[in-house]
Amino acid sequence: MITWFDWFRKNLHWFVFLALEASSLVMLFRFNNYHNSVWSTQSNAVAGKVMKWESDLHDYLLLKEINEQLVRENLVLQYNNRMLRNEVAELTHDTTYVERRLLEHIQDLNVIGARIIENSVRMKDNIIMLDKGSKDGVRTEMGVVCGTGVVGIVSQVSNHYSLVLPILNSRSSISCRLRDTDYFGSLVWKGGNVLDAYIDDVPRHAKFKVGDAVETSGFSSVFPAGIFVGKVSEVLNSPDGLSYELKVRLSVDLAKLRDVMIIDNPDKIEIDTLKSQVIQEKL
């Protein structure tokens, strides 16, 4: 006991030194805006790398299960694709119709592949973190999609990472329409089931039915028109009773999502610039 006490007394100056260093660092980063900003930036970068390592390890451990799931999904998609192509070919009498329409739809778009390294679905304002950032060509207000539909919109970007405002966020509002009609509205999520969202203020005279497809309207520069969002699962009355509220079963299950695509619309900057000029002229 005396030996430990003597050792502590001999090295007391080191403990005092460490305590003073710790307190000085706390005061430096707490009361100095510049150093606080640097600390926040570096800590976010480190957190992003740690999350990516955790995500990579998780993916490796689940690789067998993911591969089996992908094989099953691929078989189903191949079957559905073959059946739909045959039906389209019979209706149009043109075996190349589907390929030509797909090329027309995506020829002006650049796509950046990304992986989700952090995701949440249980909060009111969920967020998604991707492993691609500005050095990969990602910018804010880019649309994010996957193989089954719309995911969300990029909200913040750093050099190597980006945050996405998904459909499952109270601040999300995506312009959608009923397929093959002129009726459109904003798709919003009101919490609760992660597979259900709503389109408000659909006119009473609109013609639609449960099961109709919902897709992006193309009225913004974020998403091109025609990207699948989901299907109408229920027709409700608006709170004032003057219009309909459509409950939409989403095509994307964000709780199981791993890989996404970021859409780079080359015309977005020009469109946004023109809109800002119009707004400034009105002011």
C-alpha positions in Angstrom: 0.0 0.0 0.0 2.9 2.4 0.9 4.6 1.5 -2.4 1.5 2.6 -4.5 1.2 5.7 -2.4 4.8 6.6 -3.0 4.5 5.9 -6.7 1.4 8.1 -6.9 3.2 10.9 -5.0 6.2 10.8 -7.3 4.1 10.9 -10.4 1.5 13.4 -9.1 2.8 16.1 -11.4 1.9 14.0 -14.5 -1.7 13.6 -13.3 -1.9 17.4 -12.7 -0.5 18.0 -16.2 -3.0 15.7 -17.9 -5.9 17.3 -16.0 -4.8 20.8 -17.0 -4.3 19.7 -20.6 -7.8 18.1 -20.7 -9.5 21.2 -19.2 -7.6 23.5 -21.6 -8.7 21.5 -24.6 -12.3 21.5 -23.3 -12.3 25.3 -23.0 -10.5 25.7 -26.3 -13.1 23.8 -28.3 -16.1 24.9 -26.3 -15.5 28.7 -26.4 -13.7 29.1 -29.7 -16.0 28.9 -32.7 -13.2 28.2 -35.2 -11.7 25.3 -33.2 -15.1 24.0 -32.4 -16.0 23.9 -36.1 -12.7 22.1 -36.9 -13.4 19.6 -34.2 -17.0 19.0 -35.4 -15.8 18.5 -39.0 -13.1 16.0 -38.0 -15.3 14.1 -35.6 -18.0 13.8 -38.3 -15.4 12.5 -40.7 -14.1 9.9 -38.2 -17.7 8.9 -37.3 -18.4 8.4 -41.0 -15.4 6.2 -41.5 -16.3 4.1 -38.4 -19.8 3.7 -39.6 -18.5 2.6 -43.0 -16.2 0.0 -41.4 -19.1 -1.3 -39.3 -21.3 -1.4 -42.4 -18.7 -3.3 -44.4 -18.3 -5.8 -41.6 -22.0 -6.2 -41.3 -22.3 -6.7 -45.1 -19.6 -9.4 -45.0 -21.2 -11.3 -42.2 -24.6 -11.2 -44.1 -23.1 -11.9 -47.5 -24.5 -15.4 -47.8 -28.0 -14.3 -46.8 -27.9 -11.3 -49.1 -26.8 -13.4 -52.1 -29.6 -15.8 -51.5 -32.1 -13.0 -51.3 -30.7 -11.4 -54.5 -31.0 -14.7 -56.3 -34.6 -15.1 -55.4 -35.4 -11.5 -56.3 -33.6 -11.8 -59.6 -35.6 -14.9 -60.5 -38.9 -13.1 -59.8 -37.8 -10.0 -61.7 -36.7 -12.0 -64.7 -40.0 -13.8 -64.7 -42.0 -10.6 -64.4 -39.9 -8.8 -67.0 -40.4 -11.6 -69.5 -44.1 -11.7 -69.0 -44.5 -7.9 -69.3 -42.3 -7.7 -72.4 -44.4 -10.4 -74.0 -47.6 -8.5 -73.2 -46.2 -5.2 -74.5 -45.0 -6.9 -77.7 -48.4 -8.4 -78.3 -50.2 -5.1 -77.7 -47.7 -2.9 -79.8 -46.7 -5.6 -82.3 -43.2 -4.3 -81.8 -40.6 -6.5 -80.0 -38.1 -3.6 -79.6 -40.6 -1.2 -78.0 -39.6 -1.7 -74.4 -35.8 -1.3 -75.1 -36.4 1.9 -77.1 -38.5 3.5 -74.4 -36.0 2.6 -71.6 -33.2 4.2 -73.6 -35.2 7.3 -74.2 -36.0 7.6 -70.5 -32.5 7.4 -69.1 -30.2 8.6 -71.9 -29.9 12.2 -70.5 -29.3 11.0 -66.9 -26.0 10.2 -65.1 -26.2 7.7 -62.3 -23.9 7.4 -59.3 -24.0 4.1 -57.4 -23.8 4.3 -53.6 -24.2 2.2 -50.5 -26.1 3.0 -47.4 -23.9 3.0 -44.3 -26.3 4.4 -41.8 -30.1 4.3 -41.9 -33.1 4.9 -39.6 -36.8 4.1 -40.0 -38.3 4.4 -36.5 -38.0 8.2 -36.0 -40.2 11.0 -37.2 -37.4 12.6 -39.2 -35.4 9.6 -40.5 -32.1 10.1 -42.3 -29.8 8.0 -44.5 -26.0 8.3 -44.9 -24.3 7.2 -48.1 -20.7 6.4 -48.8 -20.4 8.8 -51.7 -19.8 12.6 -51.5 -18.8 15.7 -53.5 -15.5 14.0 -54.7 -17.7 11.4 -56.4 -19.9 14.0 -58.1 -22.7 14.1 -55.5 -24.5 17.4 -54.9 -27.4 18.5 -52.8 -30.9 18.1 -54.2 -30.0 15.1 -56.2 -32.6 12.4 -56.4 -31.9 9.0 -54.9 -33.6 5.8 -56.2 -33.2 2.0 -56.1 -34.3 -0.8 -58.3 -37.8 -0.7 -57.0 -38.5 3.1 -56.8 -37.9 6.4 -55.1 -35.8 6.6 -51.9 -35.3 10.4 -51.2 -33.3 13.5 -51.9 -29.7 14.4 -51.0 -29.7 17.1 -48.4 -26.1 17.5 -47.2 -22.8 16.6 -48.8 -19.2 16.3 -47.5 -16.1 15.1 -49.5 -16.8 11.4 -49.1 -20.3 11.1 -47.6 -23.8 12.5 -48.1 -27.0 12.6 -46.1 -30.3 11.8 -47.7 -33.8 13.1 -46.8 -35.8 9.9 -47.4 -39.5 9.5 -48.0 -39.8 8.5 -44.4 -39.2 12.0 -43.1 -41.8 14.6 -42.0 -40.0 17.3 -44.1 -40.0 15.2 -47.3 -42.4 16.2 -50.1 -42.1 14.7 -53.5 -44.3 15.7 -56.5 -46.1 12.6 -57.8 -48.9 11.8 -60.1 -51.3 9.0 -60.9 -49.9 7.1 -63.9 -51.5 7.9 -67.2 -53.5 10.8 -65.7 -53.0 14.5 -65.2 -53.8 14.4 -61.5 -50.8 15.0 -59.2 -50.0 16.0 -55.6 -47.2 15.9 -53.0 -46.3 12.6 -51.4 -45.7 12.9 -47.7 -45.1 10.5 -44.8 -47.1 11.0 -41.6 -45.3 8.5 -39.4 -46.3 5.0 -38.5 -46.0 2.3 -41.1 -42.8 2.6 -43.0 -44.5 1.3 -46.2 -47.4 3.9 -46.2 -47.4 7.5 -47.4 -50.1 9.9 -48.6 -51.0 12.2 -51.4 -53.2 15.1 -50.3 -55.7 17.3 -52.1 -56.7 15.0 -55.0 -59.8 16.5 -56.7 -63.2 14.9 -56.2 -63.7 14.6 -60.0 -60.4 12.7 -60.4 -60.9 9.2 -61.9 -58.8 6.5 -60.2 -59.1 3.3 -58.3 -57.3 1.2 -55.6 -54.3 -0.4 -57.2 -53.4 2.4 -59.6 -49.7 3.1 -60.0 -48.1 6.3 -58.5 -45.0 7.7 -60.1 -42.9 10.9 -60.1 -44.5 13.8 -61.9 -41.4 15.3 -63.4 -42.5 18.8 -62.2 -39.2 19.3 -60.4 -35.6 19.0 -61.6 -34.8 16.4 -59.0 -36.6 13.3 -60.4 -37.5 12.7 -64.0 -41.1 11.8 -64.7 -42.2 8.2 -64.6 -40.1 6.7 -61.7 -42.3 4.2 -59.8 -43.3 5.2 -56.2 -46.0 2.8 -55.2 -49.7 1.9 -55.6 -52.9 3.4 -54.2 -53.9 1.2 -51.3 -56.8 3.2 -49.9 -59.0 6.2 -50.7 -59.7 8.6 -47.8 -61.5 11.9 -47.4 -59.5 15.0 -46.7 -60.0 16.6 -43.3 -62.3 19.3 -44.9 -64.1 16.8 -47.0 -63.5 18.8 -50.2 -61.0 16.4 -51.8 -59.5 12.9 -51.5 -56.5 11.8 -49.6 -54.8 8.8 -51.2 -52.9 6.2 -49.1 -50.0 4.9 -51.1 -48.2 1.6 -50.4 -44.6 2.4 -51.2 -42.6 0.2 -53.5 -39.4 0.6 -51.5 -38.9 -0.9 -48.0 -36.2 1.4 -46.6 -35.7 -0.9 -43.6 -34.1 -3.5 -45.9 -32.4 -1.2 -48.4 -28.6 -1.4 -48.9 -27.7 -0.2 -52.4 -29.0 2.9 -54.2 -28.4 5.1 -57.2 -28.0 8.9 -57.2 -29.5 10.6 -60.2 -27.5 13.5 -61.7 -29.8 15.4 -64.0 -27.5 17.5 -66.3 -30.3 20.1 -66.8 -30.9 20.7 -63.1 -28.5 23.6 -62.7 -29.9 25.4 -65.7 -33.5 24.8 -64.6 -32.8 26.0 -61.0 -31.0 29.1 -62.3 -34.0 30.0 -64.5 -36.4 29.5 -61.7 -34.3 31.8 -59.4 -34.3 34.5 -62.0 -38.1 34.4 -62.3 -38.4 34.6 -58.5 -36.0 37.6 -58.3 -37.9 39.4 -61.1 -41.2 39.0 -59.1 -39.5 40.5 -56.0 
